[in-house]
Amino acid sequence: MDNMQKIDERKVMKYGSYTHTFVLPSIYVSDNKINSGDLFMIFRTQVNGIDALILIPKIKEQQMENNNLKRETAA
């Protein structure tokens, strides 16, 4: 978590009976070319003893796997 950078604060909105949502910051959406319907991997972790979520666009997760395969193949 060395490179963690605060971008913004967002309010959680209730959507239906059980779902809660928030809006992704536009700078993050444009930097990562996020489109409506894109999937995210959601990971739960602890940061300084506080429950936290990490969101990774599914395409980025696939790119990470491909990069790991390239490194293993090159070794």
ABEGO torsion letter per residue (X at the ends): XAABBBABBBBBBBBEAABBBBBBBAAAAAAAGBBBGBBBBBBBBBBGGBBBBBBBBAAAAAAAAAAAAAAAAAX
